[in-house]
Amino acid sequence: MDRSDKKKSPEQRAVDRSRRKFLVNTGYALGGIVVGGALGTLIGRKPAAKPAPANPREAGQAAPANYNRALMFFNQEQFRIVESATERIFPEDENNPGAKSLGVAFFIDHQLAGEWGFNGRDYMSPPFYTGEKEQGYQGRLKRREIFEIGLREMDNFSMTRYEKSFVELTGEQQDEVLKAFESDEVKLTTISAGGFFKMLRSGTLEGAYSDPLYGGNLDMNGWRMRGYPGNQMSFTAIIDKEFTEIEPASLQDHLVSH
């Protein structure tokens, strides 16, 4: 009994003991997560510590799901077209991954959902004039709108020429469709077919070699394919040594765990 208890009446001390007993029992009844953890410290009782969860890989469990692999702009049909088209632009071979396994379509999807897709850093006010070839697109349409039109027209062109949607074509037929867009053989009224193909090709290469933070270059395999070291903080440890291949690093690798 502390000094403060001595000043209390027998009835007050009885109420305090009852209250303390209630708090202890309530804390354990609720699992000690909030009530037991907070109040247990105040009343001198702590719930038993829970063992740390085992590493999924060490425990033989599946690795956690990659929630970055989700659509932010495309619908399912658009995503399948982009995935098929980028794989033809950046195909997998016996030694290296292709656009599909690198997640390039997710990279493009995420970029279109953000500032790049809205032309957030571009001057987009009229008047609009046809620019020179090296100036690129000069118009009111945003990149996300150009992609929506381009993907729809790719599918329409495939249906017209082969009576199949783009994703149903053979690889060779898909190549023919892409070449028709690249050469401006396909005449569109709203956008340039060649301009759309150039944007698609640029997005494919950027998705294959950008930091995995942005949705592509899965597991940094695009960098490994090129022997690129990625985002290294410093090369001072090896700069005076013979050429050495080093494991690539992403921006995530620089996080300091606490």
N, C-alpha and C positions, 0 to 999 in steps of 0.2 A: 504494500500500500504506500503510495507516494504522499507528500505533504498536502497536496490539493485534495486527496481523498479524505484525509483526517478532518478537513473543514466541512465535509458534507455530512448530511444526516444519514442515518441507516437506510432510510427509504431511497434517497438519491443514489447511494452506493449500490443498492439492489437493482435500481433501474439501469445504471451504467454497466453492471455485470451482464444483465440480460441483453442490453444493446450490443455489447462486444461479442457475446456468444452468437447473436443473430448475424452480425456482420461476418464472422468467421465462417459460419455454416453457409451463408449466402454466397460468399466468395468461392468456396469449393463446389457448391452446387452448380454454379454458372461456369465451371471449368477453369476458374482462376485466370481468365483472359483479360478482362477489364476490371471487374469488381475485385476479384481475388488479388490481381496484380497490384492495383493501386491501394486498396484498403489493407491488404495484407501487410504492406510496409508500415502503414500507420499504426497498426495494432500489434506489430511485432511478430506476425505470422506470414510466412511466404509459401506459396504453392510450390510443389516439387518441380524442379526444372525439367523441361522436356528435351529429349535427345535431339540433336541437330539432324535434319533430314539428310539421308544419304545421297551422294552424287548419283544422278540417274544413270550415267555411263558406267560408274563403278558397280552399281547395283544390278547391272544388266538390263536396265529398263530403256525404253525408247527415249531419245533426246526430246527436250521440250519443243512444242510446235513453234514454227517460225511465223509469228503473227504479222510480220512484214509482208508475207505473201497473201495479200488481199487486194481487191480491186477498189480503187478510189474514184475512178472516172469512167472507164470502159464498162459496157455491159458484157455479158458472157460471150455473145456472138462477136462483138468487136475485138475482144481480147483474143479469141481463137484465131481471127484473121491476122492480127498483129503477131501473135506467136508463130504462126505458120510462115508469114512473110519474112520476119526477122531471121528465122532459121534458114531460109533460102539465101538471105544476104550474108549470114554469118553461120555457115553450116558446121555441124559436128563431123569430125573424122575419127580415124582409129587412134589418134594420139591426143586430140584436143577437144574440149567441150564446145558446143554450139550455143547459139543465142537462147534456145529454149532451156537448156540445163543451167545456163548462167542467170536466168531470170530477167532477160532483157525486156520482155513485154511488161513485166511489173515495173521496171524502171521507167519506161515510157508512160505507162498509166499514171504513176505517181507524179511525174513531171507535169503532165497535162492537168492534173488536179490542182497544181500549185501555181506559183507566180509565173513560171515559164509558159504554162498553158494559157494564162490570161494576158500574156504579153505585158506583164506588169512593169517592165523597165523600158518598153518601147514607146516611141511617139506614135500615137494612133489617131490623130485628129486630121480631118481633111484640109486641103484637097488631096486626092489620091491620083497619082500618075503612074503609068507603067515605067518601072525602073529598069536600069541597065541590068544585064545578066549578073554582073558582079555585085550589084546592090541587093539582090534578093527580093523577097516579096514586098510589095508596096500596096497595101490595101487595108480595108477595115476589118477583115476577118481575123479572129484570134486563132492561135495555133490549135487549140482544142476544136474549134469549128472546122478548120482545114482538115484535121484528122477525121472528124466525123464524116465530112463530105468525101474525102479520099478513100476511106475504107468502104463506104457505101458504093462508090463508083467502081472500086476494084471488084466488089462482089457482082455488081451489075454487068461489068465487062466480062467476067468469068461466065456468067449465065448466058450472055449473048453469044460468046465464042464457043463455049464448051457445054452449055446447058447444065452446068454444075456450079455450086457455090465455090468460092476460092479455096476453102479448107478441104473440099472434096476432090480437088484436082491432084494429079500426080505432081511430083517435084518438078519435072520438066515443064509441065503445063503452067505451074505457078511461076517458073522462071520466065516463060513467055509473056505472062501477064505483067510481071514486074518490068521486063524489058520494054514492053509497049508503053508503060507509064514513064519509064526513064527517058525514052526517046521522044516523048510527047506525041506518040502515035495516037494515043487516046485523046480526043478533043473534048474538053470540058468547058462549060460556060462560066462556072463560078470560080474555079481555081485552075492553076497550071498542074497538069498531071506530072510533068517533070519536076516541078517545084515541090510537090508533095512527096515524090519518091526521094528527092534529095534530103528532105526533112526526116523521112523514115530511115534512110540509110545513116544519117548523122546520129539519130537517136539510138540506132542499133549499136554503133561503135562506142558511143558514150556509155551506153548501158553495160557493154562488155568490159569496159576498162575503168569505170568510175569507182569510187569507194563503195563498198557494200552497203554503207549507210543509206544510199539512195535507192536501194532495191535491186540493183543488178550485180554483176560480178560476184555471184554466189560463192561463198567460202574463199574469195580472192583467187579463184581458179583462172580468171582472165589474166590477172597479173602473173600467176605462176607460169602460164603458157608462154608469156613473153620474157620471163625472167626479171620482171620488174619488182623492185623491193617495196613498193607501196609507200605508205606514209611513215617514214622513219624520222625519229626526232634528231638523230645525229649519226654521222658516219666516222666519228673520231676514233672509234675502237678498231676500225679496219682500214682507215685511209692510207696508212703507211705499209700495209701488208699486200701480199699477192692477191690477185682477183679471187674473191670469195663469193659464192652464192649464199644469200641470206634469205631467211623465211620472210615473206612480205608481212607488213603490219598495216592495219586499218586504223581509222580514227578511234574506233572503240577500244583498241589495245592500249590507248594512252590514259584510259580511265584509271584512277587510283581507288582501289577497293579499301573500305574501312571496316 
